[in-house]
Amino acid sequence: MRVIITDHARKRLKDYRQDKIELSDIISAAREIPGFIPTATRFRGFISKSGRMFDIVAKDIDSGRLVITVIGK
């Protein structure tokens, strides 16, 4: 499955709250979600390789799974 990360989500990775969360962490988290996501939904409790907990907001579109934003804990 193709994972598309919005510019907004990429910018948020530079914020302190999302420190140590990498693009690869987001891609693997988005691929872990089973099924089809018709509307933007928040998925909680992912853990990055560095140990940081985070949530993602994702939605499925024609070209793949769109990750709208990332929320670090």
Summary of the structure (lengths in Angstrom):
residues: 73
radius of gyration: 11.2
end to end distance: 26.4
largest distance: 32.5
contacts: 206
relative contact order: 0.31
helix: 26%
strand: 38%
